[in-house]
Amino acid sequence: MLKLKSKSQDALLFYILRLISILVIGLLLLIIYILFKSALPSIVRNGLSFILKSDWNPVEEQFGALPFIFGTLVTSVIALVLATPISIFIALFMCEYLPKSISRIVSLLVEMVAAIPSIVFGLWGIFYLAPFVKETLAPLLKNYFGYLPFFQGPSFGIGILTASLILAIMIVPTISSISRSIFELIPQHQKEAAYAMGSTKYEMVKLAIITPSISGISSAVVLGLGRALGETMAVTMLIGNSPSITKSIFAPAATMASVMANEYTDANTPMHIASLCYIALLLFIITFLSNLIAKTIVKKLSKT
């Protein structure tokens, strides 16, 4: 009797989990359908050339997504390049150098940064980060790297660099927290074996912690990239919202999320609304492809 009851409970749990999984997949397909249906007028009119056009003039109904794709990818890549090493160093410091009691407090503080609303990051960026970039960081970069086109032109404090810095700050807690959890899974005897072979602390960290954790770190970076690609309010407040493509990281730009946040409520023509939905659909595709490519890389790394 007890065995039959246990089997029925297992079957019930199985069907509940299956139903939840189907609902999640169904919700995802529904979102794709709604976005595609809403964007259909722009898709029919512009086709794939919408991705390559750089004109964005709602008054004359000229729409092109290239400046927003450019802004999204550039800010996300810069943020990822800045945040990844810092996050790994933070995770290593918490796991290998801090006492356990202090490490728990520090990890809690780091994770609390992830809970700060993006609007708060945006306000902090406007009042503190933007003036710092304008008065200190931009002149410093121009002084040492001004011969490169990426560090030329005027800096107003608001632009690609500032938006990338705020994104980097926002994704550090995500990458560092996941990396720390991965590092804590490394068996203690594996570290002791590295020491027994005469390894220094640096060599132990490199061989016994970083090398086996490459696939896990890659997964953490993927999650950070997903956060950076879809971030809206903080980037909207700090990037300058100019639909232009420029070589300088000091110049203002716009992202796919920021243009939707800025213009959707003011869009008063069907083609304008459809073009914004088209951008939303493209952002969904870019996020999906980036995750797919990253998961493929992680899968290959885990086999090596």
C-alpha positions as a Markdown table, in Angstrom:
| # | Residue | x | y | z |
|---|---|---|---|---|
| 1 | Met | 0.0 | 0.0 | 0.0 |
| 2 | Leu | 2.8 | 2.4 | 1.0 |
| 3 | Lys | 4.7 | 1.4 | -2.2 |
| 4 | Leu | 1.6 | 2.2 | -4.4 |
| 5 | Lys | 1.2 | 5.5 | -2.7 |
| 6 | Ser | 4.8 | 6.4 | -3.3 |
| 7 | Lys | 4.5 | 5.5 | -7.0 |
| 8 | Ser | 1.4 | 7.6 | -7.3 |
| 9 | Gln | 3.2 | 10.6 | -5.7 |
| 10 | Asp | 6.2 | 10.1 | -8.0 |
| 11 | Ala | 3.8 | 10.0 | -11.0 |
| 12 | Leu | 2.0 | 13.2 | -9.8 |
| 13 | Leu | 5.3 | 15.0 | -9.4 |
| 14 | Phe | 6.4 | 13.9 | -12.8 |
| 15 | Tyr | 3.3 | 15.2 | -14.5 |
| 16 | Ile | 3.4 | 18.5 | -12.6 |
| 17 | Leu | 7.0 | 19.1 | -13.6 |
| 18 | Arg | 6.2 | 18.1 | -17.2 |
| 19 | Leu | 3.3 | 20.6 | -17.2 |
| 20 | Ile | 5.5 | 23.4 | -15.8 |
| 21 | Ser | 8.1 | 22.7 | -18.5 |
| 22 | Ile | 5.5 | 22.8 | -21.3 |
| 23 | Leu | 4.1 | 26.0 | -19.9 |
| 24 | Val | 7.5 | 27.6 | -19.9 |
| 25 | Ile | 8.2 | 26.5 | -23.5 |
| 26 | Gly | 4.7 | 27.7 | -24.5 |
| 27 | Leu | 5.2 | 31.1 | -22.9 |
| 28 | Leu | 8.5 | 31.5 | -24.8 |
| 29 | Leu | 6.8 | 30.6 | -28.1 |
| 30 | Leu | 3.9 | 32.9 | -27.3 |
| 31 | Ile | 6.4 | 35.8 | -26.8 |
| 32 | Ile | 8.1 | 35.0 | -30.1 |
| 33 | Tyr | 4.7 | 34.9 | -31.8 |
| 34 | Ile | 3.5 | 38.2 | -30.4 |
| 35 | Leu | 6.8 | 39.9 | -31.3 |
| 36 | Phe | 6.7 | 38.5 | -34.8 |
| 37 | Lys | 3.1 | 39.5 | -35.3 |
| 38 | Ser | 3.7 | 43.0 | -34.0 |
| 39 | Ala | 6.8 | 43.4 | -36.1 |
| 40 | Leu | 5.3 | 41.9 | -39.3 |
| 41 | Pro | 4.5 | 45.3 | -41.1 |
| 42 | Ser | 8.1 | 46.4 | -40.6 |
| 43 | Ile | 9.4 | 43.0 | -41.7 |
| 44 | Val | 7.3 | 43.0 | -44.8 |
| 45 | Arg | 8.4 | 46.6 | -45.7 |
| 46 | Asn | 12.0 | 46.5 | -44.8 |
| 47 | Gly | 13.0 | 42.8 | -44.8 |
| 48 | Leu | 16.5 | 41.9 | -43.7 |
| 49 | Ser | 17.8 | 45.2 | -45.0 |
| 50 | Phe | 16.4 | 46.7 | -41.7 |
| 51 | Ile | 19.5 | 45.2 | -40.0 |
| 52 | Leu | 21.9 | 47.0 | -42.3 |
| 53 | Lys | 20.2 | 50.4 | -42.5 |
| 54 | Ser | 21.6 | 53.1 | -40.3 |
| 55 | Asp | 18.8 | 55.8 | -40.8 |
| 56 | Trp | 16.3 | 56.2 | -37.9 |
| 57 | Asn | 13.8 | 59.0 | -38.6 |
| 58 | Pro | 10.3 | 58.3 | -37.3 |
| 59 | Val | 9.0 | 61.5 | -38.9 |
| 60 | Glu | 9.8 | 60.3 | -42.4 |
| 61 | Glu | 9.3 | 56.7 | -41.5 |
| 62 | Gln | 12.9 | 55.7 | -42.2 |
| 63 | Phe | 13.9 | 52.9 | -39.9 |
| 64 | Gly | 17.2 | 51.0 | -39.6 |
| 65 | Ala | 18.5 | 49.0 | -36.7 |
| 66 | Leu | 22.2 | 49.0 | -37.4 |
| 67 | Pro | 23.1 | 51.8 | -34.9 |
| 68 | Phe | 21.3 | 50.1 | -32.1 |
| 69 | Ile | 22.8 | 46.7 | -32.8 |
| 70 | Phe | 26.2 | 48.4 | -32.9 |
| 71 | Gly | 25.6 | 50.1 | -29.5 |
| 72 | Thr | 24.3 | 46.9 | -27.9 |
| 73 | Leu | 27.2 | 44.7 | -29.0 |
| 74 | Val | 29.9 | 47.3 | -28.3 |
| 75 | Thr | 28.7 | 48.2 | -24.8 |
| 76 | Ser | 28.2 | 44.5 | -23.9 |
| 77 | Val | 31.6 | 43.4 | -25.2 |
| 78 | Ile | 33.4 | 46.2 | -23.4 |
| 79 | Ala | 31.5 | 45.5 | -20.2 |
| 80 | Leu | 32.3 | 41.8 | -20.4 |
| 81 | Val | 36.0 | 42.5 | -21.1 |
| 82 | Leu | 36.2 | 44.7 | -18.0 |
| 83 | Ala | 34.0 | 42.7 | -15.7 |
| 84 | Thr | 35.3 | 39.1 | -16.3 |
| 85 | Pro | 38.8 | 39.3 | -14.9 |
| 86 | Ile | 37.7 | 41.5 | -12.0 |
| 87 | Ser | 34.9 | 39.0 | -11.2 |
| 88 | Ile | 37.3 | 36.0 | -11.3 |
| 89 | Phe | 39.8 | 37.8 | -9.0 |
| 90 | Ile | 37.0 | 38.7 | -6.6 |
| 91 | Ala | 35.8 | 35.1 | -6.5 |
| 92 | Leu | 39.4 | 33.8 | -6.0 |
| 93 | Phe | 40.0 | 36.3 | -3.3 |
| 94 | Met | 36.9 | 35.2 | -1.4 |
| 95 | Cys | 37.6 | 31.5 | -1.8 |
| 96 | Glu | 41.4 | 31.3 | -1.3 |
| 97 | Tyr | 42.6 | 34.3 | 0.6 |
| 98 | Leu | 39.9 | 35.4 | 3.0 |
| 99 | Pro | 39.0 | 33.6 | 6.2 |
| 100 | Lys | 35.7 | 31.7 | 5.8 |
| 101 | Ser | 33.9 | 34.0 | 8.3 |
| 102 | Ile | 34.9 | 37.2 | 6.5 |
| 103 | Ser | 34.4 | 35.6 | 3.1 |
| 104 | Arg | 30.7 | 35.0 | 3.8 |
| 105 | Ile | 30.2 | 38.6 | 4.7 |
| 106 | Val | 32.1 | 39.9 | 1.6 |
| 107 | Ser | 30.2 | 37.5 | -0.7 |
| 108 | Leu | 26.9 | 38.7 | 0.8 |
| 109 | Leu | 27.9 | 42.3 | 0.1 |
| 110 | Val | 28.9 | 41.4 | -3.5 |
| 111 | Glu | 25.6 | 39.6 | -4.1 |
| 112 | Met | 23.7 | 42.6 | -2.7 |
| 113 | Val | 25.1 | 44.8 | -5.5 |
| 114 | Ala | 23.1 | 42.6 | -7.9 |
| 115 | Ala | 19.9 | 43.5 | -6.1 |
| 116 | Ile | 20.3 | 47.2 | -6.6 |
| 117 | Pro | 17.7 | 48.5 | -9.1 |
| 118 | Ser | 19.1 | 49.6 | -12.4 |
| 119 | Ile | 17.5 | 53.0 | -12.0 |
| 120 | Val | 19.7 | 53.6 | -9.0 |
| 121 | Phe | 22.8 | 52.6 | -11.0 |
| 122 | Gly | 21.7 | 55.1 | -13.6 |
| 123 | Leu | 21.3 | 58.0 | -11.2 |
| 124 | Trp | 24.6 | 57.2 | -9.6 |
| 125 | Gly | 26.2 | 57.1 | -13.0 |
| 126 | Ile | 24.8 | 60.5 | -13.9 |
| 127 | Phe | 25.9 | 62.3 | -10.8 |
| 128 | Tyr | 29.2 | 60.5 | -10.1 |
| 129 | Leu | 30.4 | 58.2 | -12.9 |
| 130 | Ala | 29.7 | 60.6 | -15.8 |
| 131 | Pro | 31.7 | 63.5 | -14.3 |
| 132 | Phe | 34.5 | 61.1 | -13.4 |
| 133 | Val | 34.7 | 59.9 | -17.0 |
| 134 | Lys | 34.5 | 63.5 | -18.4 |
| 135 | Glu | 37.1 | 65.1 | -16.1 |
| 136 | Thr | 39.5 | 62.2 | -15.2 |
| 137 | Leu | 39.2 | 59.0 | -17.2 |
| 138 | Ala | 38.7 | 60.4 | -20.7 |
| 139 | Pro | 41.7 | 62.9 | -20.5 |
| 140 | Leu | 43.8 | 60.0 | -19.1 |
| 141 | Leu | 42.9 | 57.7 | -21.9 |
| 142 | Lys | 43.4 | 60.5 | -24.5 |
| 143 | Asn | 46.8 | 61.2 | -23.0 |
| 144 | Tyr | 48.1 | 57.7 | -23.3 |
| 145 | Phe | 46.1 | 56.2 | -26.2 |
| 146 | Gly | 44.9 | 59.3 | -28.1 |
| 147 | Tyr | 46.6 | 58.1 | -31.3 |
| 148 | Leu | 44.0 | 55.3 | -31.5 |
| 149 | Pro | 40.6 | 56.3 | -33.1 |
| 150 | Phe | 38.7 | 54.7 | -30.2 |
| 151 | Phe | 40.0 | 57.3 | -27.8 |
| 152 | Gln | 39.6 | 60.5 | -29.9 |
| 153 | Gly | 36.9 | 63.2 | -30.0 |
| 154 | Pro | 35.3 | 65.2 | -27.2 |
| 155 | Ser | 34.0 | 63.5 | -24.1 |
| 156 | Phe | 30.8 | 64.8 | -22.5 |
| 157 | Gly | 30.7 | 62.2 | -19.8 |
| 158 | Ile | 27.7 | 60.5 | -21.4 |
| 159 | Gly | 28.5 | 57.9 | -24.0 |
| 160 | Ile | 29.6 | 54.4 | -24.9 |
| 161 | Leu | 32.4 | 54.3 | -22.3 |
| 162 | Thr | 30.2 | 55.4 | -19.4 |
| 163 | Ala | 27.4 | 53.0 | -20.3 |
| 164 | Ser | 29.9 | 50.1 | -20.6 |
| 165 | Leu | 31.4 | 50.9 | -17.2 |
| 166 | Ile | 28.0 | 50.9 | -15.5 |
| 167 | Leu | 27.2 | 47.6 | -17.3 |
| 168 | Ala | 30.5 | 46.1 | -16.1 |
| 169 | Ile | 29.7 | 47.1 | -12.5 |
| 170 | Met | 26.2 | 45.6 | -12.8 |
| 171 | Ile | 27.4 | 42.2 | -14.1 |
| 172 | Val | 30.4 | 41.7 | -11.7 |
| 173 | Pro | 28.2 | 40.3 | -8.9 |
| 174 | Thr | 26.6 | 37.8 | -11.3 |
| 175 | Ile | 29.9 | 36.5 | -12.7 |
| 176 | Ser | 31.8 | 36.6 | -9.3 |
| 177 | Ser | 29.0 | 34.8 | -7.4 |
| 178 | Ile | 28.7 | 31.9 | -9.8 |
| 179 | Ser | 32.5 | 31.7 | -10.2 |
| 180 | Arg | 32.8 | 31.5 | -6.4 |
| 181 | Ser | 30.3 | 28.7 | -6.2 |
| 182 | Ile | 32.3 | 26.8 | -8.8 |
| 183 | Phe | 35.6 | 27.3 | -7.0 |
| 184 | Glu | 34.1 | 26.1 | -3.8 |
| 185 | Leu | 33.3 | 22.8 | -5.5 |
| 186 | Ile | 37.0 | 22.1 | -6.2 |
| 187 | Pro | 38.0 | 19.2 | -3.8 |
| 188 | Gln | 40.5 | 20.2 | -1.1 |
| 189 | His | 42.7 | 17.1 | -1.8 |
| 190 | Gln | 43.1 | 18.4 | -5.3 |
| 191 | Lys | 44.6 | 21.7 | -4.0 |
| 192 | Glu | 46.8 | 19.8 | -1.5 |
| 193 | Ala | 48.1 | 17.5 | -4.3 |
| 194 | Ala | 49.2 | 20.6 | -6.2 |
| 195 | Tyr | 51.1 | 21.8 | -3.1 |
| 196 | Ala | 52.6 | 18.3 | -2.6 |
| 197 | Met | 54.1 | 18.5 | -6.1 |
| 198 | Gly | 55.9 | 21.7 | -5.1 |
| 199 | Ser | 53.5 | 24.2 | -6.6 |
| 200 | Thr | 53.3 | 27.8 | -5.4 |
| 201 | Lys | 50.0 | 29.5 | -4.5 |
| 202 | Tyr | 49.8 | 31.0 | -7.9 |
| 203 | Glu | 50.5 | 27.7 | -9.6 |
| 204 | Met | 48.0 | 25.9 | -7.4 |
| 205 | Val | 45.3 | 28.4 | -8.3 |
| 206 | Lys | 46.1 | 28.2 | -12.0 |
| 207 | Leu | 46.3 | 24.4 | -12.2 |
| 208 | Ala | 43.9 | 23.1 | -9.5 |
| 209 | Ile | 41.2 | 25.8 | -9.6 |
| 210 | Ile | 41.1 | 27.9 | -12.8 |
| 211 | Thr | 41.9 | 25.1 | -15.3 |
| 212 | Pro | 39.1 | 22.7 | -14.1 |
| 213 | Ser | 36.7 | 25.5 | -13.8 |
| 214 | Ile | 36.9 | 26.9 | -17.3 |
| 215 | Ser | 33.6 | 25.6 | -18.4 |
| 216 | Gly | 31.8 | 26.9 | -15.3 |
| 217 | Ile | 33.5 | 30.3 | -15.6 |
| 218 | Ser | 32.3 | 30.4 | -19.2 |
| 219 | Ser | 28.7 | 29.7 | -18.1 |
| 220 | Ala | 29.0 | 32.6 | -15.6 |
| 221 | Val | 30.3 | 34.9 | -18.3 |
| 222 | Val | 27.3 | 33.9 | -20.5 |
| 223 | Leu | 24.9 | 34.9 | -17.8 |
| 224 | Gly | 26.7 | 38.2 | -17.4 |
| 225 | Leu | 26.5 | 38.7 | -21.2 |
| 226 | Gly | 22.7 | 38.1 | -21.1 |
| 227 | Arg | 22.3 | 40.7 | -18.4 |
| 228 | Ala | 24.4 | 43.2 | -20.3 |
| 229 | Leu | 22.6 | 42.7 | -23.6 |
| 230 | Gly | 19.1 | 43.3 | -22.1 |
| 231 | Glu | 19.9 | 46.0 | -19.6 |
| 232 | Thr | 17.7 | 49.1 | -20.2 |
| 233 | Met | 17.3 | 51.9 | -17.7 |
| 234 | Ala | 20.9 | 52.4 | -16.6 |
| 235 | Val | 22.1 | 52.3 | -20.1 |
| 236 | Thr | 19.4 | 54.6 | -21.4 |
| 237 | Met | 20.4 | 57.2 | -18.8 |
| 238 | Leu | 24.1 | 57.1 | -19.6 |
| 239 | Ile | 24.7 | 56.2 | -23.3 |
| 240 | Gly | 23.4 | 59.5 | -24.8 |
| 241 | Asn | 20.7 | 57.9 | -27.0 |
| 242 | Ser | 22.1 | 59.0 | -30.3 |
| 243 | Pro | 21.3 | 56.6 | -33.3 |
| 244 | Ser | 24.8 | 56.8 | -34.7 |
| 245 | Ile | 27.8 | 54.6 | -35.4 |
| 246 | Thr | 31.2 | 56.0 | -34.3 |
| 247 | Lys | 34.7 | 54.8 | -33.7 |
| 248 | Ser | 35.2 | 56.8 | -30.5 |
| 249 | Ile | 34.0 | 55.2 | -27.2 |
| 250 | Phe | 33.5 | 58.7 | -25.8 |
| 251 | Ala | 30.7 | 59.5 | -28.3 |
| 252 | Pro | 27.0 | 59.0 | -27.5 |
| 253 | Ala | 25.2 | 56.0 | -29.0 |
| 254 | Ala | 22.1 | 54.0 | -28.4 |
| 255 | Thr | 21.2 | 50.3 | -27.7 |
| 256 | Met | 18.3 | 48.2 | -28.8 |
| 257 | Ala | 16.8 | 48.3 | -25.3 |
| 258 | Ser | 17.3 | 52.0 | -24.9 |
| 259 | Val | 15.6 | 53.0 | -28.1 |
| 260 | Met | 12.6 | 50.9 | -27.1 |
| 261 | Ala | 12.4 | 52.4 | -23.7 |
| 262 | Asn | 12.7 | 55.9 | -25.1 |
| 263 | Glu | 10.3 | 55.8 | -28.0 |
| 264 | Tyr | 7.7 | 53.1 | -27.5 |
| 265 | Thr | 5.4 | 55.3 | -25.4 |
| 266 | Asp | 5.7 | 58.1 | -28.0 |
| 267 | Ala | 5.3 | 56.0 | -31.1 |
| 268 | Asn | 2.2 | 57.2 | -32.8 |
| 269 | Thr | 2.3 | 55.5 | -36.2 |
| 270 | Pro | 1.9 | 51.7 | -36.9 |
| 271 | Met | 5.2 | 51.5 | -38.8 |
| 272 | His | 7.1 | 53.1 | -35.9 |
| 273 | Ile | 5.6 | 50.6 | -33.4 |
| 274 | Ala | 6.2 | 47.7 | -35.8 |
| 275 | Ser | 9.9 | 48.8 | -36.2 |
| 276 | Leu | 10.4 | 48.9 | -32.4 |
| 277 | Cys | 8.9 | 45.5 | -32.2 |
| 278 | Tyr | 11.2 | 44.4 | -35.0 |
| 279 | Ile | 14.1 | 45.6 | -32.8 |
| 280 | Ala | 12.8 | 43.7 | -29.9 |
| 281 | Leu | 12.6 | 40.5 | -32.0 |
| 282 | Leu | 16.2 | 41.1 | -33.2 |
| 283 | Leu | 17.3 | 41.6 | -29.6 |
| 284 | Phe | 15.7 | 38.3 | -28.7 |
| 285 | Ile | 17.5 | 36.6 | -31.6 |
| 286 | Ile | 20.9 | 38.1 | -30.7 |
| 287 | Thr | 20.5 | 37.0 | -27.0 |
| 288 | Phe | 19.4 | 33.5 | -28.1 |
| 289 | Leu | 22.4 | 33.2 | -30.5 |
| 290 | Ser | 24.9 | 34.5 | -28.0 |
| 291 | Asn | 23.7 | 31.9 | -25.5 |
| 292 | Leu | 23.7 | 29.1 | -28.0 |
| 293 | Ile | 27.2 | 29.9 | -29.2 |
| 294 | Ala | 28.4 | 30.3 | -25.6 |
| 295 | Lys | 26.8 | 27.0 | -24.6 |
| 296 | Thr | 28.5 | 25.3 | -27.5 |
| 297 | Ile | 31.9 | 26.6 | -26.4 |
| 298 | Val | 31.2 | 25.5 | -22.8 |
| 299 | Lys | 30.3 | 22.0 | -24.0 |
| 300 | Lys | 33.5 | 21.8 | -26.0 |
| 301 | Leu | 35.6 | 23.1 | -23.1 |
| 302 | Ser | 34.0 | 20.6 | -20.7 |
| 303 | Lys | 35.1 | 17.7 | -22.9 |
| 304 | Thr | 38.8 | 18.8 | -23.1 |
